[in-house]
Amino acid sequence: MNTSSGKSALNDKRTVLSWALYDWANSAFATTVMAGFFPVFFKLYWSEGVDPAVSTDRLGWANSLGGIVVALLAPGLGAIADKGSSKKKFLLFFAFMGVVMTTSLYMVARGNWLMAFIVYVFAVIGFSGSNIFYDALLTGVSSGRKMDMVSALGYSLGYIGGALLFTLNVWMVLRPETFGFENDQGAIRFSFLTVGLWWAVFSIPLFVFVKEPKKSSTIPGGSGVRAGLAELRDTFRHIRRSKTIFLFLLAYWCYIDGVDTVIRMAVDYGLSIGLESVDLIKALLLTNFIGFPAALGFGWLGSRIGAKQGIFMAIVVYIFISIWGAFMHSKSEFYILAIVVGLVQGGIQALSRSYYARLIPPDKSAEFFGFYNMLGKFAVIIGPVLMGQVGLLARAAGLGGDLPSRISITSVSLLFIAGAVMLYFVDEKKTSRPSGG
């Protein structure tokens, strides 16, 4: 049961903005590192001279391995955090890990793909782990239909914040001499430092102004761990009995995998079919600037027609994207594709988060969001590896040129289709939201 002080913070403007600013903070990693420079640097600098299909496979495994670790830890950590009212403490731990590992990429030497692989995996763990507890705090800062707009505000600030720093970093890469670098490689390496600093500084408002609702039955220390894990078993049983939550999580597992695969592998795919890295980076910037108003638009749309219908619309667009991508040849087509992705990427993420938040008991939010993020991270295991393996199989079958890469991108559409089918059977009206222990 939440205290009155926790409830009074619901929908408070300063609290909401401070919470949403964490999206602004850590989206620098998602944009500059995960989607932008790391795929380029991993393929052309740390994996220099390696077959594109092999480097794509390595990148897929790097993304997936980080997801595996977070997926295995997420539900248990969420349960412990709920019992001990320690969401912010866990968030701080993982955010600190992400910041340190991201800045450490600056020191990885050319050709040392294995070290880059390892450091990146730990950075992904920090990024993904912190998001479990950031998402869980949503039920403590907003309520009801307002969650759609608050969740969308977070993603929209994430897009614009990530895009602003990424713009500076791209400028550094395109004009390295202006910033005192000898070449673009030095600028890219320095960009990893800027991401870590950005992430650290803009995380401060959340830790200062967002007050985590306290439980009257908070259990400290080892007893809290045991009680949290025991409650985790009860939550798992509840999810299995609740058809609505269970079906939504399965649907989310599938379609968010497709979304994350597009985010993490788009630049690598563009390089594999012969597009220039500069054009790909510009397209990524375009996606983020469009994503800012588009995410807010989807939040408004969700509050009008319902979050589920908004998610359906975005899934249909993504199916089109994953098929169209296989037939793309010019940079202008990639720019158009970037615009389309920007229109739906933040929207589907924001509405999924707020829709799920309305399905679960608020006083067990970290625990339930642990399952939510667990499935999201297990999904990330499938998508990038699926692309990598399909590409390798196509190459082994004798297909030459960029055909293996083109075939691999179409496989992502299967995940969106499966997610849409399962989401169709989710009935929010049948959801039971029992109070936590």
C-alpha positions in Angstrom: 0.0 0.0 0.0 1.4 3.4 -1.0 1.7 6.2 1.5 -0.2 9.4 1.0 3.0 11.2 0.3 3.6 8.9 -2.7 0.1 9.5 -4.0 0.3 13.3 -3.7 3.1 13.2 -6.3 0.9 11.6 -9.0 0.7 13.8 -12.0 2.7 16.6 -10.4 4.3 18.6 -13.2 7.8 18.8 -11.7 7.8 15.1 -10.8 6.6 14.1 -14.2 9.2 16.2 -16.0 12.0 15.0 -13.8 11.0 11.4 -14.5 10.7 12.0 -18.2 14.2 13.6 -18.3 15.8 10.2 -17.7 14.6 9.3 -21.2 16.4 12.4 -22.4 19.5 11.2 -20.4 19.8 7.6 -21.5 18.5 8.0 -25.0 21.9 9.4 -25.9 23.2 5.9 -25.5 20.4 4.4 -27.6 20.9 6.9 -30.4 24.7 7.7 -30.5 26.0 4.4 -29.4 23.5 1.6 -29.9 21.9 2.7 -33.1 24.5 5.1 -34.5 28.3 4.9 -34.0 28.8 1.5 -32.4 27.5 -0.5 -35.4 29.6 1.6 -37.7 32.7 1.5 -35.6 32.3 -2.2 -34.8 32.1 -3.1 -38.5 34.7 -0.7 -39.9 37.2 -0.1 -37.0 37.0 -2.9 -34.4 36.2 -5.7 -37.0 38.2 -4.2 -39.8 38.7 -6.5 -42.8 36.0 -9.0 -41.6 33.3 -10.3 -43.9 30.1 -8.1 -43.4 27.9 -11.2 -42.7 30.4 -12.2 -39.9 30.5 -8.8 -38.3 26.7 -8.5 -38.4 26.5 -11.9 -36.7 28.9 -10.7 -34.0 26.9 -7.5 -33.5 23.7 -9.5 -33.2 25.2 -11.6 -30.5 26.6 -8.6 -28.6 23.1 -7.1 -28.4 21.5 -10.4 -27.5 24.0 -11.4 -24.8 23.3 -8.2 -22.9 19.6 -8.9 -23.3 20.0 -12.4 -21.9 21.7 -11.1 -18.7 19.0 -8.5 -18.0 16.2 -10.9 -18.9 17.4 -13.4 -16.4 17.8 -10.8 -13.6 14.8 -8.6 -14.3 11.9 -10.3 -12.5 13.8 -11.2 -9.4 15.4 -7.7 -9.1 11.9 -6.1 -9.6 10.4 -8.2 -6.9 13.2 -7.3 -4.5 13.0 -3.6 -5.4 9.2 -3.6 -4.7 9.6 -5.3 -1.3 12.3 -2.9 -0.2 11.0 0.2 -2.0 14.4 0.5 -3.7 13.6 1.1 -7.4 15.7 4.2 -7.4 18.7 2.4 -5.9 18.6 -0.3 -8.5 18.2 2.4 -11.2 21.2 4.2 -9.9 23.3 1.0 -9.9 22.5 0.1 -13.5 22.8 3.7 -14.8 26.2 4.0 -13.2 27.3 0.8 -14.9 26.0 2.0 -18.2 27.8 5.4 -17.9 31.2 3.8 -17.0 31.1 1.1 -19.7 30.0 3.6 -22.4 32.9 5.9 -21.6 35.2 2.9 -21.6 34.6 2.3 -25.3 36.8 5.3 -25.8 39.8 3.2 -24.8 39.2 0.1 -26.9 42.0 -0.2 -29.6 41.5 -0.6 -33.3 40.9 -4.2 -34.3 40.1 -5.4 -30.8 36.6 -6.5 -31.6 36.4 -8.9 -28.6 37.1 -6.1 -26.1 34.6 -3.8 -27.8 32.1 -6.7 -27.7 32.6 -7.2 -23.9 32.4 -3.5 -23.0 29.4 -3.0 -25.1 27.6 -5.9 -23.6 28.0 -4.5 -20.1 26.9 -1.0 -21.4 23.7 -2.6 -22.7 23.2 -4.3 -19.4 23.4 -1.0 -17.7 21.1 0.7 -20.1 18.5 -2.1 -20.2 18.7 -2.8 -16.5 18.1 0.9 -15.5 15.0 1.0 -17.8 13.3 -1.7 -15.7 13.2 0.5 -12.7 12.6 3.7 -14.7 9.5 2.2 -16.3 8.3 0.9 -12.9 8.4 4.4 -11.5 5.7 5.4 -14.1 2.9 4.2 -11.8 4.3 6.5 -9.0 4.3 9.7 -11.1 1.1 9.3 -13.1 -2.3 7.5 -13.2 -5.2 6.5 -15.5 -5.4 7.8 -19.0 -2.7 10.4 -18.2 -0.2 7.6 -18.3 -0.4 7.6 -22.1 0.7 11.2 -22.4 3.3 10.9 -19.6 4.8 7.8 -21.1 4.8 9.5 -24.5 6.5 12.6 -23.0 9.3 10.5 -21.8 9.9 8.9 -25.2 9.5 12.3 -27.0 12.1 13.9 -24.7 14.3 10.9 -25.3 14.1 11.4 -29.1 14.9 15.1 -29.0 17.6 14.8 -26.3 19.3 11.9 -28.1 19.0 13.7 -31.4 20.5 16.9 -30.0 23.6 15.2 -28.7 23.8 13.0 -31.8 23.7 16.1 -34.0 26.7 17.5 -32.1 28.5 14.2 -32.4 27.8 13.9 -36.1 29.1 17.4 -36.6 32.3 16.4 -34.8 32.6 13.4 -37.2 32.0 15.4 -40.3 34.2 18.3 -39.3 36.8 16.7 -36.9 39.4 19.4 -37.5 36.9 22.0 -36.1 36.9 20.2 -32.8 40.7 19.5 -32.7 40.6 15.9 -33.8 42.9 14.4 -36.4 40.2 12.4 -38.1 36.7 11.2 -37.9 37.7 8.1 -35.9 39.0 10.2 -33.1 35.7 12.1 -33.1 33.7 8.9 -32.9 35.8 7.7 -30.0 35.3 11.0 -28.1 31.6 10.8 -28.7 31.4 7.8 -26.4 32.7 10.1 -23.6 30.1 12.7 -24.4 27.3 10.1 -24.1 28.5 9.0 -20.7 28.6 12.6 -19.4 25.2 13.5 -20.9 23.6 10.3 -19.4 25.1 11.1 -15.9 24.1 14.8 -15.8 20.5 14.6 -17.0 19.8 11.6 -14.7 20.1 13.9 -11.7 16.6 15.4 -11.7 15.0 12.0 -11.4 17.1 11.1 -8.3 16.5 14.5 -6.7 12.8 15.2 -7.4 11.0 11.8 -8.1 10.0 10.4 -4.7 9.5 6.7 -4.8 6.2 5.6 -3.1 7.0 3.8 0.2 5.3 0.7 1.4 4.1 0.4 4.9 5.4 -3.2 4.9 9.0 -2.5 3.6 11.4 -5.3 4.5 15.1 -4.5 4.7 18.2 -6.6 4.0 18.2 -10.3 3.3 14.7 -10.7 4.5 13.6 -8.3 1.7 15.4 -10.5 -0.8 13.7 -13.7 0.4 10.3 -12.0 0.6 10.8 -10.5 -2.8 11.7 -13.8 -4.4 8.7 -15.5 -2.7 6.4 -12.8 -4.0 7.9 -13.3 -7.5 6.6 -16.8 -7.5 3.1 -15.4 -6.7 3.3 -12.8 -9.4 4.3 -15.5 -12.0 1.3 -17.5 -11.0 -0.9 -14.5 -11.3 0.4 -13.7 -14.8 -0.2 -17.3 -15.8 -3.8 -17.1 -14.5 -4.5 -13.7 -16.1 -5.2 -14.3 -19.8 -5.1 -10.6 -20.5 -1.7 -9.9 -19.0 -0.2 -13.2 -20.3 -1.4 -12.6 -23.9 -0.2 -9.0 -23.9 3.2 -10.0 -22.7 3.5 -12.6 -25.4 2.4 -10.1 -28.0 4.8 -7.6 -26.7 7.6 -10.1 -26.8 7.1 -10.6 -30.5 6.5 -7.1 -31.8 8.9 -5.2 -29.6 11.6 -7.6 -30.7 11.0 -6.4 -34.3 11.2 -2.8 -33.1 14.4 -3.2 -31.2 15.9 -5.2 -34.1 15.2 -2.3 -36.5 16.8 0.1 -34.0 19.9 -1.9 -33.4 20.5 -3.4 -36.8 19.4 -0.7 -39.3 22.7 1.0 -39.7 24.5 -2.3 -40.0 22.0 -3.4 -42.6 22.5 -0.2 -44.6 26.3 -0.7 -44.6 25.8 -4.3 -45.7 23.9 -3.3 -48.8 26.4 -0.6 -49.8 25.1 2.6 -48.4 27.6 5.2 -47.0 27.9 5.5 -43.2 27.4 9.3 -43.3 24.1 8.9 -45.1 23.0 6.3 -42.6 23.9 8.6 -39.7 21.9 11.5 -41.2 18.9 9.2 -41.7 19.1 8.2 -38.0 19.1 11.8 -37.0 16.1 12.4 -39.1 14.3 9.5 -37.4 15.0 11.0 -34.0 13.8 14.5 -34.8 10.6 13.2 -36.3 10.2 10.8 -33.3 9.9 13.8 -30.9 6.5 15.1 -32.1 5.4 11.7 -33.3 5.7 10.1 -29.9 3.6 13.0 -28.4 1.1 12.5 -31.2 0.8 8.8 -30.4 0.3 9.7 -26.7 -2.6 11.9 -27.7 -3.9 9.3 -30.1 -3.8 6.6 -27.3 -5.9 8.9 -25.0 -8.5 9.3 -27.8 -8.9 5.9 -29.5 -7.1 3.7 -27.0 -3.6 2.5 -26.6 -4.3 -1.0 -28.1 -5.6 0.5 -31.3 -2.6 2.8 -31.5 -0.2 -0.1 -31.1 -2.0 -2.0 -33.9 -1.5 1.0 -36.3 2.2 1.1 -35.5 2.6 -2.7 -36.1 1.1 -2.5 -39.5 3.5 0.2 -40.5 6.5 -1.9 -39.2 5.4 -4.8 -41.3 5.5 -2.6 -44.3 8.9 -1.2 -43.2 10.5 -4.7 -42.8 9.4 -5.8 -46.3 10.1 -2.5 -48.1 13.6 -2.5 -46.6 14.6 -5.6 -48.6 14.0 -3.7 -51.9 15.7 -0.5 -51.0 18.7 0.6 -53.1 19.3 4.4 -52.8 20.0 6.7 -49.9 16.9 8.7 -50.7 14.8 5.5 -50.1 16.7 5.0 -46.8 15.8 8.6 -45.8 12.1 8.0 -46.6 12.3 4.8 -44.5 13.8 6.7 -41.7 10.9 9.2 -41.7 8.4 6.4 -41.6 10.2 4.7 -38.7 10.3 8.0 -36.8 6.6 8.3 -37.1 5.9 5.0 -35.2 9.0 4.0 -33.2 8.4 6.1 -30.1 4.6 5.7 -30.3 4.6 1.9 -30.1 7.0 2.0 -27.2 5.2 4.7 -25.3 1.7 3.2 -25.7 3.0 -0.3 -24.9 4.4 1.0 -21.6 1.3 2.9 -20.6 -1.1 0.1 -21.7 0.8 -2.4 -19.6 1.0 -0.1 -16.6 -2.8 0.0 -16.6 -3.1 -3.8 -16.6 -0.9 -4.4 -13.5 -1.2 -3.6 -9.8 0.6 -0.3 -9.1 2.2 -1.4 -5.8 3.9 -4.3 -7.6 5.0 -2.3 -10.6 8.8 -3.0 -10.5 8.0 -6.8 -10.2 5.5 -6.7 -13.1 7.8 -4.5 -15.2 10.5 -6.9 -14.4 8.6 -9.5 -16.4 7.8 -6.9 -19.1 11.4 -6.0 -19.6 12.5 -9.7 -19.3 10.3 -10.5 -22.3 11.5 -7.4 -24.1 15.1 -8.4 -23.6 14.6 -12.1 -24.5 12.9 -10.8 -27.6 16.0 -8.8 -28.5 17.9 -12.1 -28.3 15.8 -13.5 -31.1 15.7 -10.6 -33.6 19.3 -9.6 -34.2 20.5 -13.3 -34.1 17.7 -14.2 -36.5 18.9 -11.6 -38.9 22.5 -12.7 -38.5 21.7 -16.4 -38.9 19.4 -15.9 -41.9 22.1 -13.9 -43.6 24.7 -16.6 -42.9 22.4 -19.4 -44.1 21.7 -17.4 -47.3 25.4 -16.9 -47.9 26.0 -20.7 -47.3 23.3 -21.5 -49.8 25.4 -19.7 -52.5 23.6 -16.4 -52.7 26.1 -13.6 -53.5 26.3 -9.9 -53.2 23.9 -8.2 -50.7 21.1 -10.7 -51.2 21.7 -12.5 -47.8 21.4 -9.1 -46.0 18.2 -8.3 -47.9 16.6 -11.7 -47.1 17.6 -11.3 -43.5 15.6 -8.0 -43.0 12.4 -9.6 -44.3 12.5 -12.2 -41.5 11.7 -9.4 -39.0 8.1 -9.1 -40.4 7.3 -12.5 -38.9 7.7 -11.1 -35.4 5.4 -8.2 -36.1 2.7 -10.4 -37.6 2.8 -12.8 -34.6 2.6 -9.9 -32.2 -0.4 -8.4 -33.9 -2.3 -11.7 -33.9 -1.8 -12.2 -30.2 -2.6 -8.6 -29.3 -5.9 -8.9 -31.1 -7.1 -11.3 -28.4 -6.1 -9.1 -25.5 -9.2 -7.8 -23.7 -8.3 -5.0 -21.2 -11.8 -5.1 -19.7 -11.2 -8.6 -18.3 -8.1 -7.5 -16.4 -8.0 -8.0 -12.7 -5.7 -5.7 -10.7 -5.3 -7.1 -7.3 -3.4 -5.1 -4.7 0.1 -6.2 -3.8 1.2 -7.9 -0.7 
